Amino acid sequence: MDSSTIEQISKIQLIYDACNAVFSQKELPNFQQIQWLRNLLDITTAIDLGIDEFGLCGSPPTSPKSVEGLICGQGVRNITYIHIHECDNFSMGVFCFPAGGVLPLHDHPGMTVFTKLLYGSVYVKAYDWVKVMNSGCQTFGLASRAVDGIFKAPCEASVLFPRSGGNIHSFTALTPCAILDVLSPPYSEELGRPSTYFSDFHIPSLPGYAMLEEKDLPDDLVVTGAPYVGPRINVA
């Protein structure tokens, strides 16, 4: 495929095609495939996905308004999920956050997770299990802190791996921001891949470690849906 042909293909189509090729195989992605996908995410911007980072449209609390066919980033009042695509092998979507929005600690069982901060700044905390236990229907245990820091766009896409210890992380938006998520395979209650939320309790005598305890879906977590208004994807 020459450069002129690539320029005519939307960024999300390129990501879809790469995901379809990589995640349809039985093996986990290799290093070259991981880098291929990361590079595609790294050249993708909010406007490529139909999101206007600087849109000031005064949208109502429950639904970001679309102006000239774009979702207005500054108009988001709740955490908003824009569903782009989902199939058996992977899902793609964007979380738009208002300043102060929090997506609590949650896991990604058996998943490879690509995360790209499209704009804004966000505080990310992530853990990997050291020793995990189950008591009845509750999961708890000791975890080491893998990430604890502030990310500001532009920055490289990050990757969580299915065998790295749990893939447990949280996001706190320091400014309005948006995060492109690619998950493989997607969440599925039926196939044993539910989303589980956790509380963390720091251990003063063990810096960098915490006890994690499963908890119910937080009552104050509100995630609103919004339509995808970016370039159309040609599904294989």
Secondary structure per residue as TSV (DSSP state, phi and psi in degrees):
chain	resnum	aa	ss	phi	psi
A	1	M	-	360.0	122.9
A	2	D	-	-82.7	169.9
A	3	S	H	-64.3	-34.6
A	4	S	H	-66.5	-35.1
A	5	T	H	-69.1	-42.6
A	6	I	H	-60.5	-39.9
A	7	E	H	-64.2	-22.7
A	8	Q	T	-85.4	-10.7
A	9	I	S	-96.4	135.2
A	10	S	-	-66.9	156.7
A	11	K	H	-62.0	-40.7
A	12	I	H	-69.1	-29.9
A	13	Q	H	-67.4	-40.9
A	14	L	H	-62.3	-41.4
A	15	I	H	-65.6	-44.5
A	16	Y	H	-59.0	-47.6
A	17	D	H	-60.9	-41.5
A	18	A	H	-66.7	-44.3
A	19	C	H	-61.5	-41.6
A	20	N	H	-62.6	-37.8
A	21	A	H	-73.5	-44.5
A	22	V	H	-75.5	-44.6
A	23	F	H	-89.2	-2.8
A	24	S	T	-84.7	-11.1
A	25	Q	S	-82.1	161.0
A	26	K	S	-77.4	-29.4
A	27	E	S	-82.1	157.5
A	28	L	-	-67.9	153.5
A	29	P	-	-58.4	141.5
A	30	N	-	-89.2	179.3
A	31	F	H	-59.3	-44.5
A	32	Q	H	-63.7	-39.2
A	33	Q	H	-68.8	-38.7
A	34	I	H	-60.1	-45.7
A	35	Q	H	-65.8	-37.6
A	36	W	H	-58.2	-50.1
A	37	L	H	-67.0	-41.7
A	38	R	H	-60.0	-43.1
A	39	N	H	-62.7	-37.9
A	40	L	H	-67.0	-41.4
A	41	L	H	-65.1	-36.2
A	42	D	H	-68.1	-24.4
A	43	I	T	-95.0	4.8
A	44	T	-	-95.9	134.4
A	45	T	-	-115.3	169.9
A	46	A	G	-59.4	-41.9
A	47	I	G	-64.6	-27.1
A	48	D	G	-65.2	-18.9
A	49	L	G	-110.3	13.7
A	50	G	T	80.6	23.3
A	51	I	E	-117.7	125.5
A	52	D	E	-94.6	103.8
A	53	E	T	-54.6	-39.0
A	54	F	T	-100.4	9.4
A	55	G	-	-61.2	130.5
A	56	L	-	-121.1	86.4
A	57	C	-	-113.6	3.8
A	58	G	-	57.5	46.6
A	59	S	-	-74.2	155.1
A	60	P	-	-67.5	164.9
A	61	P	T	-61.0	-30.8
A	62	T	T	-101.6	-7.4
A	63	S	S	-152.4	112.2
A	64	P	-	-63.7	131.2
A	65	K	-	-76.5	146.8
A	66	S	E	-103.5	125.0
A	67	V	E	-115.6	126.9
A	68	E	T	52.2	39.9
A	69	G	T	78.1	9.2
A	70	L	E	-116.8	148.3
A	71	I	E	-81.1	131.8
A	72	C	E	-88.2	111.6
A	73	G	G	-60.4	-42.2
A	74	Q	G	-74.6	-10.2
A	75	G	G	-89.2	-2.8
A	76	V	-	-76.0	126.8
A	77	R	-	-104.7	-28.4
A	78	N	S	-117.1	164.8
A	79	I	E	-58.2	129.7
A	80	T	E	-126.4	129.5
A	81	Y	E	-106.5	124.6
A	82	I	E	-103.1	107.6
A	83	H	E	-79.7	121.8
A	84	I	E	-99.2	-50.1
A	85	H	E	-163.2	146.2
A	86	E	E	-147.8	137.5
A	87	C	-	-140.9	-172.2
A	88	D	S	-63.4	-29.2
A	89	N	S	-96.6	-25.8
A	90	F	-	-162.9	164.5
A	91	S	E	-135.9	153.1
A	92	M	E	-134.8	137.2
A	93	G	E	-168.5	169.4
A	94	V	E	-125.0	130.9
A	95	F	E	-97.1	122.9
A	96	C	E	-103.5	130.1
A	97	F	E	-115.8	139.5
A	98	P	-	-79.3	161.8
A	99	A	T	-57.6	131.4
A	100	G	T	91.9	-9.1
A	101	G	-	-66.1	138.5
A	102	V	E	-126.1	125.9
A	103	L	E	-103.4	107.5
A	104	P	E	-65.5	170.7
A	105	L	E	-52.3	126.7
A	106	H	E	-149.5	158.2
A	107	D	-	-106.2	174.4
A	108	H	-	-138.2	77.7
A	109	P	T	-62.9	119.8
A	110	G	T	66.1	21.7
A	111	M	-	-110.1	149.9
A	112	T	E	-95.5	128.1
A	113	V	E	-126.1	121.2
A	114	F	E	-104.0	130.6
A	115	T	E	-129.1	125.6
A	116	K	E	-126.0	116.5
A	117	L	E	-75.9	114.9
A	118	L	E	-82.9	-38.3
A	119	Y	E	-160.5	163.2
A	120	G	S	86.6	-167.9
A	121	S	E	-133.9	146.7
A	122	V	E	-146.2	142.9
A	123	Y	E	-93.3	125.7
A	124	V	E	-117.3	132.8
A	125	K	E	-126.6	132.2
A	126	A	E	-140.7	145.8
A	127	Y	E	-129.4	154.9
A	128	D	E	-122.5	140.7
A	129	W	E	-64.9	139.0
A	130	V	E	-100.3	-47.4
A	131	K	E	-145.3	119.5
A	132	V	E	-113.2	140.9
A	133	M	E	-133.2	160.5
A	134	N	E	-128.9	132.5
A	135	S	E	-126.0	103.4
A	136	G	T	67.1	-118.9
A	137	C	T	-102.8	8.4
A	138	Q	E	-109.2	138.7
A	139	T	E	-105.4	136.8
A	140	F	E	-155.1	168.2
A	141	G	E	158.6	-175.5
A	142	L	E	-91.1	136.2
A	143	A	E	-135.5	149.5
A	144	S	E	-100.5	144.4
A	145	R	E	-79.6	118.5
A	146	A	E	-92.9	-34.3
A	147	V	E	-139.3	138.8
A	148	D	E	-156.7	87.1
A	149	G	E	-171.2	175.6
A	150	I	E	-101.6	132.4
A	151	F	E	-114.6	134.8
A	152	K	E	-124.6	133.8
A	153	A	S	-74.1	142.8
A	154	P	S	-84.6	140.0
A	155	C	-	-149.3	162.5
A	156	E	-	-70.1	152.6
A	157	A	-	-65.7	146.1
A	158	S	E	-107.7	159.6
A	159	V	E	-132.7	131.9
A	160	L	E	-107.6	137.8
A	161	F	-	-108.3	148.0
A	162	P	T	-67.8	-17.5
A	163	R	T	-113.9	21.7
A	164	S	S	-98.3	4.5
A	165	G	S	117.7	16.6
A	166	G	-	129.4	-29.4
A	167	N	-	55.5	53.3
A	168	I	E	-104.9	120.1
A	169	H	E	-149.2	165.4
A	170	S	E	-137.0	156.9
A	171	F	E	-126.8	135.4
A	172	T	E	-126.8	115.4
A	173	A	E	-75.4	120.3
A	174	L	S	-85.7	-25.6
A	175	T	S	-137.8	170.1
A	176	P	S	-54.0	133.1
A	177	C	E	-151.3	168.6
A	178	A	E	-140.7	141.5
A	179	I	E	-128.9	122.3
A	180	L	E	-85.6	126.1
A	181	D	E	-115.3	132.1
A	182	V	E	-124.0	120.5
A	183	L	E	-118.3	136.0
A	184	S	E	-143.4	121.5
A	185	P	S	-75.2	168.2
A	186	P	-	-73.4	167.6
A	187	Y	-	-58.2	144.8
A	188	S	B	-160.0	112.1
A	189	E	T	-61.2	-43.1
A	190	E	T	-63.7	-33.5
A	191	L	T	-99.9	16.3
A	192	G	T	77.8	26.3
A	193	R	B	-123.9	62.7
A	194	P	-	-78.7	164.5
A	195	S	-	-92.0	122.4
A	196	T	-	-113.8	137.3
A	197	Y	E	-103.9	152.1
A	198	F	E	-136.7	152.4
A	199	S	E	-103.6	146.9
A	200	D	E	-118.1	140.1
A	201	F	E	-126.0	113.6
A	202	H	E	-71.3	150.6
A	203	I	-	-113.4	105.6
A	204	P	T	-55.2	-34.8
A	205	S	T	-80.5	-8.2
A	206	L	S	-129.8	77.0
A	207	P	T	-57.9	136.4
A	208	G	T	89.8	0.7
A	209	Y	E	-126.4	159.2
A	210	A	E	-153.5	156.6
A	211	M	E	-91.7	128.9
A	212	L	E	-107.0	141.2
A	213	E	E	-136.5	127.8
A	214	E	E	-60.8	142.1
A	215	K	E	-138.9	166.0
A	216	D	-	-69.6	162.0
A	217	L	-	-54.4	122.9
A	218	P	-	-58.3	134.7
A	219	D	T	-64.2	-29.6
A	220	D	T	-90.7	5.2
A	221	L	-	-84.9	113.6
A	222	V	-	-118.1	117.8
A	223	V	E	-119.7	118.6
A	224	T	E	-97.4	143.5
A	225	G	E	-90.2	147.3
A	226	A	E	-140.4	149.5
A	227	P	-	-72.9	149.9
A	228	Y	-	-81.5	124.5
A	229	V	-	-120.4	15.2
A	230	G	S	-81.1	-168.9
A	231	P	-	-58.3	142.6
A	232	R	-	-66.9	141.8
A	233	I	-	-101.2	130.3
A	234	N	-	-87.0	108.3
A	235	V	-	-84.9	130.2
A	236	A	-	-72.5	360.0
